Amino acid sequence: MSDQRDSLPAPLPTIEAEFALERYRYLLQQIHTANENVYRFLGIYQTLATALVAGGLALFVGYRKWHIPASVARSGWVGLMALVTVIAVFTVLLIVIGILSWLDYRREECELTDAAVGPGFRKPPQLRNFLRWYETYIMLFIVGSVVFLWSCTWAFILPSMK
């Protein structure tokens, strides 16, 4: 008669089990931090983009009153939109780096739980699930907002500054 304990993985020695538990806690904390950072990056992007666009709109509305030549005002607007674009690219880059870090931590978590608990305890992450990640939609929002701003710039703002 076979005992059920024969099919379970051998328990880790105490020091290894403690180390594995501490490492697991560390990995979960890093995963949590990577998740939180996305919202920080989005907040920074929204704040800076809003401030720059507000400055650009102030320039658009007041350049005549301030006796700024239209060519200088147009250049100022394009410069502000370029800054928004640089900030957007940097934000998307930070999010992509965060995703790569998250994937590494999750893979390491899976390897650790395979060794400590048993094979298959946690499934490794798969890139094909990117449609379920909120980071995907945050990046789409950032890219979409920049495309929208440049479209408005070329279609409405610059032609109006004559």
TISEKE-642790 format. One line per 3 residues: number of its first residue (from 1); their letters; for each residue x, y, z of N, C-alpha, C, O. Coordinates in nm, 3 decimals. Atoms other than C-alpha are relative to their C-alpha. Layout:
REM residues N
NUM = a = X Y Z X Y Z X Y Z X Y Z; ...
//
This chain:
REM residues 162
1 = msd = 0.085 -0.118 0.000 0.000 0.000 0.000 0.089 0.124 0.000 0.180 0.137 0.083; -0.083 -0.120 0.015 0.146 0.333 -0.109 -0.052 0.111 0.091 -0.172 0.134 0.103; 0.032 -0.112 -0.087 0.155 0.623 0.131 -0.009 0.127 -0.085 0.067 0.141 -0.181
4 = qrd = 0.016 -0.123 0.076 0.039 0.965 0.003 0.125 0.086 0.007 0.153 0.161 -0.086; -0.119 -0.082 -0.015 0.358 1.124 0.132 0.107 -0.035 -0.102 0.197 0.045 -0.127; -0.099 0.039 0.102 0.556 0.931 -0.132 -0.011 0.089 -0.124 0.089 0.110 -0.192
7 = slp = 0.017 -0.081 0.121 0.409 1.153 -0.407 0.030 0.148 0.023 0.042 0.224 -0.073; -0.030 -0.139 -0.029 0.480 1.483 -0.231 0.150 0.025 -0.010 0.230 -0.065 0.014; -0.143 -0.030 0.004 0.812 1.662 -0.282 0.060 -0.005 0.141 -0.008 0.020 0.240
10 = apl = -0.068 0.006 -0.129 1.066 1.617 -0.007 0.006 0.140 0.059 0.038 0.235 -0.013; -0.006 -0.133 -0.061 1.049 1.906 0.242 0.143 0.052 0.001 0.239 -0.023 0.016; -0.131 -0.063 -0.001 1.335 2.152 0.227 0.053 0.004 0.143 -0.025 0.016 0.238
13 = pti = -0.055 -0.019 -0.134 1.573 2.166 0.521 -0.039 0.137 0.053 -0.070 0.227 -0.026; 0.049 -0.121 -0.064 1.486 2.442 0.766 0.065 0.127 -0.053 -0.006 0.223 -0.087; -0.066 -0.123 0.045 1.748 2.696 0.659 -0.034 0.031 -0.145 -0.051 0.148 -0.181
16 = eae = 0.038 -0.021 0.138 1.666 2.646 0.292 -0.145 0.046 -0.010 -0.178 0.132 -0.092; 0.141 -0.039 0.000 1.293 2.675 0.366 -0.014 0.146 0.043 -0.093 0.220 -0.015; 0.005 -0.140 -0.045 1.349 3.002 0.555 0.052 0.094 -0.108 -0.004 0.200 -0.132
19 = fal = -0.055 -0.082 0.107 1.564 3.137 0.275 -0.100 0.010 -0.115 -0.120 0.119 -0.170; 0.098 0.001 0.108 1.304 3.036 0.015 -0.119 0.090 0.034 -0.169 0.163 -0.051; 0.112 -0.083 -0.043 1.029 3.205 0.217 0.037 0.148 -0.008 -0.043 0.230 -0.055
22 = ery = -0.045 -0.140 0.006 1.229 3.528 0.248 0.014 0.045 -0.146 -0.023 0.157 -0.181; -0.015 -0.034 0.142 1.312 3.520 -0.122 -0.137 0.017 -0.064 -0.156 0.107 -0.146; 0.136 -0.009 0.053 0.945 3.462 -0.203 -0.064 0.132 0.041 -0.128 0.198 -0.041
25 = ryl = 0.052 -0.129 -0.046 0.845 3.762 0.009 0.062 0.115 -0.078 -0.007 0.209 -0.117; -0.069 -0.103 0.076 1.105 3.972 -0.167 -0.055 0.008 -0.143 -0.082 0.117 -0.194; 0.052 0.002 0.137 0.981 3.864 -0.511 -0.141 0.059 -0.007 -0.172 0.135 -0.098
28 = lqq = 0.136 -0.056 -0.001 0.619 3.943 -0.420 0.002 0.151 0.020 -0.078 0.222 -0.039; -0.011 -0.144 -0.023 0.724 4.285 -0.294 0.047 0.071 -0.128 -0.003 0.179 -0.160; -0.048 -0.059 0.124 0.912 4.356 -0.618 -0.109 0.000 -0.107 -0.121 0.096 -0.183
31 = iht = 0.112 0.006 0.095 0.613 4.245 -0.826 -0.102 0.108 0.033 -0.152 0.176 -0.057; 0.094 -0.103 -0.044 0.388 4.473 -0.621 0.053 0.139 -0.036 -0.023 0.224 -0.084; -0.061 -0.129 0.032 0.630 4.765 -0.667 -0.006 0.027 -0.150 -0.035 0.139 -0.191
34 = ane = 0.007 -0.016 0.146 0.646 4.707 -1.043 -0.142 0.037 -0.042 -0.160 0.121 -0.131; 0.139 -0.033 0.031 0.265 4.717 -1.055 -0.034 0.144 0.039 -0.102 0.213 -0.037; 0.029 -0.136 -0.046 0.248 5.041 -0.854 0.071 0.105 -0.084 0.017 0.213 -0.106
37 = nvy = -0.078 -0.097 0.076 0.516 5.213 -1.062 -0.072 0.045 -0.127 -0.055 0.160 -0.169; 0.072 -0.037 0.123 0.295 5.209 -1.371 -0.091 0.119 0.026 -0.098 0.211 -0.055; 0.089 -0.110 -0.032 0.046 5.438 -1.200 0.078 0.127 0.031 0.032 0.237 -0.001
40 = rfl = -0.086 -0.116 -0.024 0.325 5.668 -1.084 0.044 0.061 -0.133 0.038 0.183 -0.151; -0.045 -0.048 0.130 0.457 5.693 -1.439 -0.115 0.068 -0.074 -0.096 0.173 -0.137; 0.116 -0.060 0.065 0.107 5.762 -1.572 -0.031 0.135 0.062 -0.062 0.231 -0.010
43 = giy = 0.026 -0.126 -0.069 0.056 6.033 -1.310 0.100 0.109 -0.040 0.063 0.224 -0.060; -0.102 -0.096 0.042 0.384 6.200 -1.403 -0.027 0.046 -0.142 -0.021 0.165 -0.172; 0.031 -0.036 0.139 0.296 6.188 -1.773 -0.119 0.094 -0.006 -0.112 0.198 -0.072
46 = qtl = 0.121 -0.082 0.005 -0.052 6.330 -1.715 0.027 0.141 0.052 -0.020 0.239 -0.005; -0.029 -0.130 -0.060 0.079 6.611 -1.495 0.084 0.085 -0.094 0.051 0.201 -0.121; -0.088 -0.077 0.088 0.361 6.716 -1.728 -0.067 0.033 -0.132 -0.055 0.146 -0.181
49 = ata = 0.068 -0.026 0.128 0.155 6.680 -2.045 -0.107 0.108 0.016 -0.120 0.196 -0.069; 0.104 -0.100 -0.024 -0.132 6.881 -1.897 0.061 0.139 0.017 0.010 0.237 -0.038; -0.066 -0.129 -0.021 0.104 7.158 -1.784 0.056 0.055 -0.132 0.041 0.174 -0.160
52 = lva = -0.058 -0.046 0.127 0.280 7.176 -2.121 -0.108 0.042 -0.100 -0.094 0.144 -0.167; 0.108 -0.034 0.092 -0.043 7.175 -2.322 -0.070 0.128 0.048 -0.107 0.211 -0.034; 0.059 -0.123 -0.053 -0.190 7.441 -2.091 0.088 0.120 -0.034 0.037 0.226 -0.072
55 = ggl = -0.091 -0.108 0.040 0.120 7.653 -2.152 -0.010 0.030 -0.149 -0.007 0.146 -0.190; 0.016 -0.018 0.144 0.082 7.596 -2.524 -0.130 0.070 -0.035 -0.133 0.156 -0.123; 0.128 -0.066 0.026 -0.283 7.695 -2.515 0.004 0.147 0.042 -0.053 0.232 -0.025
58 = alf = -0.017 -0.139 -0.040 -0.193 8.010 -2.322 0.077 0.077 -0.107 0.042 0.191 -0.139; -0.076 -0.062 0.109 0.062 8.087 -2.594 -0.089 0.021 -0.122 -0.085 0.127 -0.184; 0.089 -0.008 0.115 -0.196 8.017 -2.864 -0.101 0.115 0.016 -0.126 0.190 -0.079
61 = vgy = 0.102 -0.103 -0.024 -0.455 8.247 -2.707 0.063 0.139 0.013 0.003 0.238 -0.031; -0.053 -0.131 -0.035 -0.221 8.527 -2.599 0.116 0.052 -0.083 0.167 0.160 -0.053; -0.121 -0.045 0.070 0.059 8.552 -2.855 -0.019 0.135 -0.067 0.076 0.213 -0.075
64 = rkw = 0.024 -0.131 0.064 -0.103 8.848 -3.035 0.003 0.111 0.105 0.063 0.217 0.084; 0.007 -0.098 -0.108 -0.173 9.032 -2.711 0.139 0.029 0.056 0.169 0.141 0.097; -0.135 -0.015 -0.054 0.186 8.974 -2.600 0.099 0.048 -0.106 0.218 0.063 -0.079
67 = hip = -0.081 -0.049 0.113 0.316 9.095 -2.939 0.113 -0.096 -0.035 0.226 -0.055 -0.062; -0.095 0.104 0.042 0.491 8.768 -3.015 -0.028 -0.031 -0.146 -0.143 -0.055 -0.182; 0.024 0.033 0.142 0.541 8.705 -3.387 -0.059 -0.141 -0.014 -0.028 -0.232 0.064
70 = asv = 0.067 0.128 0.022 0.328 8.421 -3.523 0.099 -0.114 -0.023 0.078 -0.226 0.024; -0.098 0.106 0.026 0.634 8.230 -3.642 0.065 -0.048 0.130 0.092 -0.167 0.146; -0.057 0.038 -0.130 0.780 8.236 -3.290 -0.102 -0.078 0.083 -0.067 -0.176 0.148
73 = ars = 0.106 0.071 -0.073 0.447 8.131 -3.138 -0.018 -0.141 -0.055 -0.035 -0.236 0.022; 0.011 0.134 0.059 0.421 7.842 -3.385 0.118 -0.088 0.043 0.100 -0.204 0.078; -0.118 0.076 -0.043 0.776 7.735 -3.303 -0.010 -0.039 0.148 0.028 -0.149 0.187
76 = gwv = 0.020 0.031 -0.142 0.695 7.757 -2.933 -0.098 -0.113 0.021 -0.076 -0.202 0.104; 0.099 0.108 -0.011 0.387 7.540 -2.978 0.060 -0.134 -0.041 0.043 -0.234 0.028; -0.063 0.124 0.047 0.581 7.280 -3.178 0.102 -0.049 0.102 0.112 -0.169 0.127
79 = glm = -0.096 0.038 -0.104 0.854 7.284 -2.912 -0.068 -0.063 0.120 -0.019 -0.162 0.176; 0.074 0.058 -0.113 0.599 7.220 -2.638 -0.055 -0.139 -0.035 -0.052 -0.229 0.048; 0.049 0.131 0.041 0.447 6.934 -2.836 0.114 -0.101 -0.010 0.096 -0.219 0.018
82 = alv = -0.117 0.089 0.002 0.796 6.792 -2.888 0.035 -0.045 0.141 0.070 -0.161 0.163; -0.025 0.038 -0.140 0.847 6.801 -2.510 -0.102 -0.103 0.049 -0.066 -0.199 0.117; 0.103 0.098 -0.037 0.516 6.621 -2.458 0.033 -0.136 -0.060 0.018 -0.239 0.006
85 = tvi = -0.035 0.125 0.067 0.630 6.359 -2.709 0.118 -0.068 0.068 0.116 -0.190 0.087; -0.116 0.057 -0.070 0.965 6.311 -2.535 -0.043 -0.060 0.133 0.001 -0.169 0.170; 0.049 0.050 -0.129 0.789 6.272 -2.200 -0.081 -0.128 -0.022 -0.071 -0.223 0.057
88 = avf = 0.080 0.120 0.030 0.547 6.021 -2.356 0.089 -0.119 -0.034 0.067 -0.229 0.015; -0.092 0.108 0.037 0.829 5.817 -2.510 0.072 -0.052 0.123 0.086 -0.173 0.141; -0.069 0.041 -0.122 1.016 5.815 -2.180 -0.093 -0.079 0.092 -0.053 -0.179 0.150
91 = tvl = 0.097 0.070 -0.085 0.702 5.711 -1.991 -0.028 -0.140 -0.053 -0.030 -0.236 0.024; 0.024 0.131 0.060 0.629 5.427 -2.235 0.123 -0.089 0.019 0.109 -0.208 0.047; -0.123 0.076 -0.023 0.993 5.318 -2.208 0.007 -0.052 0.143 0.042 -0.168 0.166
94 = liv = 0.000 0.044 -0.141 0.967 5.307 -1.827 -0.102 -0.110 0.023 -0.076 -0.204 0.099; 0.102 0.104 -0.016 0.648 5.102 -1.852 0.048 -0.131 -0.061 0.030 -0.237 -0.001; -0.052 0.122 0.064 0.810 4.854 -2.094 0.108 -0.062 0.088 0.110 -0.184 0.106
97 = igi = -0.104 0.053 -0.091 1.110 4.820 -1.860 -0.065 -0.063 0.123 -0.020 -0.167 0.170; 0.073 0.057 -0.114 0.866 4.764 -1.572 -0.063 -0.134 -0.034 -0.063 -0.225 0.049; 0.058 0.127 0.043 0.691 4.490 -1.770 0.108 -0.108 -0.007 0.087 -0.220 0.040
100 = lsw = -0.110 0.098 0.009 1.023 4.318 -1.844 0.048 -0.042 0.139 0.075 -0.160 0.162; -0.039 0.035 -0.137 1.119 4.337 -1.475 -0.105 -0.089 0.065 -0.072 -0.187 0.131; 0.108 0.079 -0.056 0.779 4.204 -1.374 0.006 -0.143 -0.052 -0.010 -0.239 0.025
103 = ldy = -0.010 0.134 0.057 0.817 3.912 -1.615 0.115 -0.079 0.062 0.100 -0.198 0.091; -0.113 0.068 -0.063 1.160 3.829 -1.471 -0.031 -0.043 0.143 -0.001 -0.155 0.183; 0.035 0.035 -0.138 1.032 3.841 -1.113 -0.102 -0.113 0.004 -0.093 -0.202 0.089
106 = rre = 0.100 0.107 0.002 0.733 3.624 -1.202 0.063 -0.134 -0.040 0.027 -0.238 0.016; -0.068 0.125 0.037 0.957 3.367 -1.374 0.081 -0.053 0.118 0.081 -0.173 0.145; -0.076 0.043 -0.116 1.182 3.361 -1.071 -0.092 -0.053 0.110 -0.058 -0.150 0.178
109 = ece = 0.098 0.048 -0.097 0.876 3.324 -0.848 -0.045 -0.142 -0.035 -0.056 -0.227 0.053; 0.043 0.133 0.044 0.762 3.025 -1.054 0.108 -0.105 0.025 0.079 -0.216 0.069; -0.110 0.093 -0.025 1.104 2.862 -1.032 0.012 -0.031 0.149 0.034 -0.145 0.188
112 = ltd = -0.010 0.018 -0.145 1.111 2.916 -0.656 -0.114 -0.088 0.052 -0.092 -0.179 0.132; 0.113 0.082 -0.049 0.762 2.774 -0.601 0.006 -0.142 -0.055 -0.040 -0.235 0.011; -0.019 0.136 0.051 0.844 2.478 -0.826 0.092 -0.079 0.092 0.068 -0.196 0.119
115 = aav = -0.096 0.068 -0.086 1.138 2.397 -0.600 -0.053 -0.018 0.141 -0.032 -0.123 0.203; 0.043 0.004 -0.140 0.972 2.477 -0.266 -0.132 -0.073 0.020 -0.148 -0.143 0.120; 0.133 0.058 -0.018 0.614 2.361 -0.320 -0.020 -0.121 -0.089 -0.067 -0.226 -0.045
118 = gpg = 0.016 0.109 0.094 0.613 2.147 -0.628 -0.018 0.055 -0.140 -0.064 0.168 -0.159; 0.011 -0.046 0.139 0.621 2.167 -1.007 -0.144 0.039 -0.035 -0.239 -0.030 0.001; 0.130 -0.044 0.046 0.335 2.362 -1.159 -0.083 0.076 0.102 -0.199 0.106 0.075
121 = frk = 0.076 -0.073 -0.101 0.233 2.543 -0.839 -0.046 0.135 -0.056 -0.161 0.175 -0.035; 0.033 -0.127 0.066 0.243 2.876 -1.031 0.034 -0.013 -0.147 0.142 -0.060 -0.182; -0.028 0.002 0.142 0.213 2.903 -1.406 0.085 0.121 -0.037 0.061 0.231 0.012
124 = ppq = -0.082 -0.115 0.042 0.479 3.119 -1.570 -0.081 0.097 -0.085 -0.176 0.056 -0.152; 0.074 -0.099 0.081 0.361 3.442 -1.733 0.022 -0.024 -0.149 0.124 -0.077 -0.191; -0.009 0.017 0.145 0.294 3.442 -2.104 -0.027 0.135 -0.067 -0.121 0.205 -0.033
127 = lrn = 0.013 -0.128 0.070 0.338 3.738 -2.336 -0.130 0.011 -0.079 -0.178 0.122 -0.104; 0.122 -0.006 0.081 0.030 3.642 -2.535 -0.119 0.053 0.081 -0.224 0.082 0.023; 0.106 -0.055 -0.084 -0.181 3.762 -2.240 0.005 0.152 0.010 -0.062 0.210 0.095
130 = flr = -0.019 -0.144 -0.011 -0.079 4.124 -2.305 -0.129 0.078 -0.011 -0.136 0.191 0.037; 0.128 -0.071 0.010 -0.439 4.217 -2.389 -0.071 0.009 0.135 -0.162 0.090 0.151; 0.060 -0.004 -0.133 -0.530 4.149 -2.026 0.078 0.089 0.096 0.036 0.108 0.210
133 = wye = -0.084 -0.082 -0.087 -0.256 4.374 -1.885 -0.044 0.145 -0.008 -0.064 0.198 -0.118; 0.039 -0.141 0.000 -0.356 4.724 -1.781 0.112 0.088 -0.056 0.085 0.197 -0.107; -0.111 -0.076 0.056 -0.009 4.842 -1.886 -0.018 0.021 -0.151 0.020 0.125 -0.205
136 = tyi = 0.024 -0.011 0.144 -0.108 4.775 -2.247 -0.090 0.119 -0.029 -0.062 0.197 -0.121; 0.097 -0.105 0.025 -0.400 5.014 -2.226 0.051 0.136 0.046 0.015 0.239 -0.012; -0.062 -0.126 -0.041 -0.204 5.278 -2.037 0.095 0.048 -0.109 0.097 0.167 -0.142
139 = mlf = -0.089 -0.040 0.109 0.058 5.274 -2.312 -0.080 0.044 -0.123 -0.042 0.141 -0.189; 0.085 -0.042 0.112 -0.216 5.292 -2.577 -0.059 0.138 0.024 -0.070 0.218 -0.069; 0.051 -0.133 -0.033 -0.364 5.592 -2.395 0.106 0.106 -0.023 0.078 0.211 -0.081
142 = ivg = -0.108 -0.098 0.016 -0.028 5.769 -2.388 0.029 0.024 -0.148 0.037 0.139 -0.192; -0.028 -0.014 0.144 0.045 5.700 -2.755 -0.117 0.069 -0.070 -0.096 0.156 -0.154; 0.118 -0.061 0.060 -0.311 5.790 -2.851 -0.012 0.149 0.031 -0.049 0.228 -0.055
145 = svv = 0.009 -0.143 -0.035 -0.300 6.119 -2.662 0.104 0.082 -0.076 0.075 0.194 -0.118; -0.102 -0.072 0.076 0.025 6.218 -2.834 -0.041 0.011 -0.147 -0.025 0.117 -0.208; 0.047 -0.005 0.139 -0.116 6.127 -3.176 -0.112 0.104 -0.013 -0.115 0.181 -0.109
148 = flw = 0.109 -0.098 0.001 -0.428 6.331 -3.094 0.054 0.142 0.008 0.010 0.229 -0.068; -0.056 -0.135 -0.014 -0.222 6.633 -2.982 0.070 0.046 -0.128 0.055 0.160 -0.170; -0.068 -0.038 0.124 -0.007 6.627 -3.295 -0.101 0.021 -0.113 -0.083 0.111 -0.196
151 = sct = 0.104 -0.019 0.102 -0.317 6.587 -3.514 -0.066 0.136 0.014 -0.087 0.207 -0.084; 0.059 -0.132 -0.026 -0.475 6.891 -3.351 0.099 0.112 -0.032 0.060 0.218 -0.081; -0.102 -0.100 0.030 -0.148 7.078 -3.384 0.004 0.031 -0.148 -0.001 0.147 -0.188
154 = waf = -0.014 -0.019 0.144 -0.121 7.024 -3.760 -0.132 0.042 -0.065 -0.131 0.117 -0.163; 0.129 -0.028 0.065 -0.494 7.048 -3.836 -0.062 0.133 0.044 -0.128 0.200 -0.035; 0.071 -0.117 -0.053 -0.606 7.337 -3.613 0.090 0.111 0.052 0.073 0.228 0.015
157 = ilp = -0.078 -0.102 -0.071 -0.344 7.514 -3.404 0.093 0.077 -0.094 0.085 0.199 -0.104; -0.098 -0.069 0.085 -0.065 7.589 -3.651 -0.065 0.079 -0.114 -0.022 0.192 -0.140; 0.064 -0.082 0.104 -0.296 7.696 -3.937 -0.067 0.127 0.056 -0.081 0.226 -0.016
160 = smk = 0.066 -0.116 -0.059 -0.470 7.936 -3.696 0.097 0.108 0.046 0.056 0.222 0.071; -0.099 -0.096 -0.048 -0.147 8.107 -3.592 0.067 0.068 -0.119 0.177 0.029 -0.161; -0.054 -0.070 0.117 -0.093 8.345 -3.882 0.023 0.144 0.030 0.069 0.219 -0.056
//
